[in-house]
Amino acid sequence: MPLYTSQHLKIYNSLSGEKESFKPIHEGNVGMYVCGPTVYSNVHLGNVRTFMSFDVIFRYFLHLGYKVRYVRNITDVGHIVDDVDEGEDKIAKKARLEQLEPMEVVQRYTVDFHDILKAFNFLPPSIEPTATGHIIEQIEIIKKIIDTGIGYEANGSVYFDVVKYNEANNYGILSGRNIEDMLANTRDLDGQSDKKNPQDFALWKKAEPEHIMRWPSPWSDGFPGWHLECTAMSTKYLGNHFDIHGGGMDLKFPHHECEIAQNEACTGQSPVNYWMHANMLTLNGKKMAKSTGNNILPGEILSGDNTVLSKAFSASVTRFFMLQAHYRSILDFSDDAITAAEKGYKRLMEALDALPTISAGNSSSINFGAWKQLCYDAMNDDFNTPILIAQLFEGVRYINLLKEGKETISTEDLKSFSTVINAFVFDVLGLSDEKAADSNNDKLEGVVNMLIGMRNQARADKNFALSDQIRDELIALGIQLKDGKEGTTFSI
């Protein structure tokens, strides 16, 4: 039987403001959509924290035995600067400033996004669709919304009539905002916009002559609104009604609010059972912002090339640090905090390295079954990784007591304990044992140095064919040799 049949998972639902028992629409299957990055710049650390939260959630569902379809999109058009409807597309602006084609910008920062997430040991999503790859689907949704009378065309653009929608629905159901208050607190449009109401949002924007990202539509050559893409891609791959929609807290309004409105206008039903939002990351107690200099990129943590930290920190240490806070809590990043996390991470890995050396006895003096369930209870309580980590350190304490002979463990319990603690550390939390990685690097260095020695001997024997063969085959494997006055060195 899969684990999910014996575990009672509760998820905090942003829609209700309460923890709710998780019941998938289709038994044994989970459909999860998470808003991905707008690829106009290097992925920032706050994004990494959000995606890491959902990576752990994805991992835990898999661990419980669910079949998961995890969809995380790439926004490569339609996201206007300052998250409004008027102005310049973020990617088009970057392309103009750097004198590049927009898709060059998209490619550069999509590659950066994937490289960073791979470095931090993220599992890839099941599907990673792009906004530009789903223009047709977005146009079809706009047609449906116009047919309901909630969408309207104005001078080649199409807008969503929030006031009309609110007559039979609740615009503000997710964020808790009141449409009357929103309208009262918004300045009059003074004829400067084609919108009927200040709160209306764009479904399709007519492209200005200088706008190079454009597609033909029944209304104009233009591009889709930012909110529309997630409605199109989530429903295409997960259906009109699916289990989980996630993203950063900053997306709750207006992005996710608009998604709900679009879906309900099209299908007449709420699209998602559980809305989940990860909280923000601060740096030294202040909001992270490139403009103020209070900022650090994920790659700069790994390289140590920054003015914020005292040294470089590994991806696993950084990941461990982030998971010490609950995904719905604000997390403050600082040199002291990550240094402390590094000590905890090393202590955890040292205990796991020692676990295979422990000998089993006839009986157990500790209730390992109770400890195991406490680990599950932590994750079943809205994916509470800090409580899980506290339980893992209780496991570390057990390991140390067993090493010292102060406690005993049966063969069966030792096998179960080892399986569970390794599963939570490596499979669920996604940490890596960097000692093992360092050991592998040492072995690689030893093999390459041995081949360098063989090549040097071949050259001394004037066997240049063998010398060249060793060099060329190493190059084919991505290992570059460099001959210098001090001898031969290599780089990967």
Salt bridges, closest charged atoms under 4 A:
ASP55 OD2 - ARG59 NE 2.94
ASP55 OD2 - ARG319 NH2 2.51
ASP83 OD1 - HIS79 NE2 2.56
ASP83 OD1 - LYS90 NZ 3.65
ASP85 OD2 - LYS195 NZ 3.12
GLU86 OE2 - LYS205 NZ 3.30
GLU88 OE2 - ARG96 NE 2.91
GLU98 OE2 - LYS94 NZ 3.30
GLU98 OE1 - ARG108 NH1 2.73
GLU128 OE2 - ARG72 NH2 3.11
GLU128 OE1 - HIS114 NE2 2.62
GLU137 OE2 - LYS236 NZ 2.64
GLU140 OE2 - LYS143 NZ 3.15
ASP161 OD2 - LYS196 NZ 3.98
GLU259 OE1 - HIS245 NE2 2.87
GLU259 OE2 - HIS255 NE2 3.49
GLU259 OE2 - HIS256 NE2 4.00
GLU342 OE1 - LYS311 NZ 2.72
ASP353 OD2 - LYS435 NZ 4.00
ASP381 OD1 - LYS19 NZ 2.64
ASP382 OD2 - HIS326 NE2 3.56
ASP382 OD2 - ARG328 NE 2.76
GLU394 OE2 - ARG397 NH2 2.76
GLU404 OE1 - LYS406 NZ 3.30
ASP468 OD1 - ARG471 NH1 3.59
ASP472 OD1 - ARG471 NE 3.06
ASP483 OD2 - ARG455 NH2 3.10
ASP483 OD1 - ARG459 NH1 3.44
